């Protein structure tokens, strides 16, 4: 049976993961409005990943005998000025998610919930990959500057990204 404090922490994180999905949907819409379909694809993969992350935790809480209660999801931002601006926001958001996953691990350690610690190790590794992936795109956008030809080349590259359903835990 999952500890009450641990359950509450997971429920809060499920909400944050669903917000991440919602945020990336908003970013996907931003890029669709610019007709940058490679960026749309990149964000679509992010949407699917965040959904999978939320559902992994959702299923984990149930598997541990907890009760999932969903709360309202905050409205995401939609006020970016450029693709570079969007990816700066993505990196800041992923860094925030990393801090939230680390806080969740802190609760697991505090409550001595070794099952949760083992489960959360996958998320910790995933966040390292997420930040590196975003950082790579951000670095390219910073190099591109105002070069529209280079932006379209990056857009074409981002169109090749595919979603691979994660095996969580």
Residue pairs with C-beta under 8 A, 6 or more apart in sequence:
1 64
1 65
1 66
2 10
2 61
2 64
2 65
2 66
2 113
2 116
3 111
3 113
5 107
5 110
5 111
6 107
6 108
6 111
6 113
6 116
7 61
7 64
7 66
7 67
9 103
9 104
9 107
10 57
10 60
10 61
10 66
10 104
10 116
11 61
11 68
11 69
11 71
13 57
13 100
13 101
13 104
14 54
14 57
14 58
14 61
14 68
14 70
15 70
15 71
15 73
16 97
16 100
17 50
17 51
17 53
17 54
17 57
17 97
18 50
18 51
18 54
18 70
18 73
19 73
19 74
19 76
20 46
20 50
20 53
20 54
20 93
20 97
21 47
21 50
21 51
21 54
22 73
22 74
22 76
23 76
23 77
23 93
24 43
24 46
24 47
24 50
24 90
25 43
25 47
25 76
26 76
26 77
26 78
27 43
27 46
27 80
27 86
27 89
27 90
28 40
28 43
28 44
28 47
29 78
30 78
30 80
30 86
31 37
31 39
31 40
31 43
31 83
31 86
32 40
34 83
36 83
36 151
36 155
37 155
37 159
38 154
38 155
38 156
38 157
38 158
38 159
38 160
39 83
39 86
39 155
39 158
41 158
41 159
41 161
42 137
42 158
42 161
44 163
45 161
45 162
45 163
46 90
48 163
49 130
49 163
49 166
52 165
52 166
52 168
53 123
53 126
53 166
53 168
56 166
56 168
56 169
58 68
60 119
60 168
60 169
61 67
61 68
62 68
64 115
64 116
77 89
80 86
80 89
83 141
83 151
84 138
84 141
84 142
84 144
87 134
87 137
87 138
87 141
88 138
90 134
90 137
90 138
91 131
91 134
91 135
91 138
94 127
94 130
94 131
94 134
95 131
97 127
97 130
98 127
98 130
98 131
101 120
101 123
101 124
101 127
102 124
104 116
104 120
104 123
105 117
105 120
105 124
107 113
107 116
108 114
108 116
108 117
108 120
109 117
118 169
119 168
119 169
122 166
122 168
122 169
123 168
126 166
137 154
137 158
140 154
141 151
141 154
143 150
144 150
144 151
144 154
